[in-house]
Amino acid sequence: MLIVANWKAYVEELAKARKLLTTSKRVASATRIRVVLAPSAPLLGALALRNRSVIAFAAQDISATTGGALTGEATAQTYAAAGATYAIVGHSERRALGDTDAIVAVKLSHALTHGLTPILCVGETERDGEGRYLAIVREQLTAALEPLSPRERANVIIAYEPLWAIGKAAEHSIGPNDLTEMVLYIRKVLAELLPGKSSHGSLVLYGGAVERTNVRDLAASSGVDGFLVGHASVDPRDFALLVRQLR
Ligand code: PGA
């Protein structure tokens, strides 16, 4: 199991970030579950260089550029230099601020070039009765992965994050059956986009209203490989309890 803690802009103090890191190290060692922390860029810089033994770090987003006269941009190369080994790409909160499928594809390519494993977020805005949400996820996966080489595609982690669940309480999250359907569907699309058996190793995560009360049920039989956790990852005690549910 892989747990990615997306701190978003919830964590703004170094002391809090350090506390979360200490708790994460402890719970990751005790459970042997792989924990990846995604702090804001400055906090990632403050934590990641000296603390990569048990915990790995992810950028919450990376620049679509490769550097130069671009005030305020944090490139994939910069994140890699600061100690990140993963990068969240195409999160719906970034798509809402202008990341198109084409920009997402460029970011994936930059991440891979600089040795960051991309965590590609896809997901529909709402559930309709006609299965349109499946087509939306297929379109997002295809637009993001098609420009990559087959080898690169195999290195992308997929995070299914339906927008209607993000930020909600656990009771408004997806149910285990619907998650099972979507994980199967994503694996089918990946099998089409990746040659031979190379999609067999692809990781599929779920994110959106994952809390300690629902994480175990969501993991039980859905075939999911892990979770992208937002609000429930920024309270040390809650987060430790959440990870322990997956032991
Ligand atoms: P949430 O966010 O856990 O607060 O729903 C998940 C995400 O946006 O990655």
Boltz pocket constraint, residues with backbone or C-beta under 6 A from the ligand:
constraints:
  - pocket:
      binder: B
      contacts: [[A, 6], [A, 161], [A, 165], [A, 166], [A, 167], [A, 168], [A, 207], [A, 208], [A, 209], [A, 210], [A, 228], [A, 229], [A, 230], [A, 231], [A, 232]]
      max_distance: 6.0
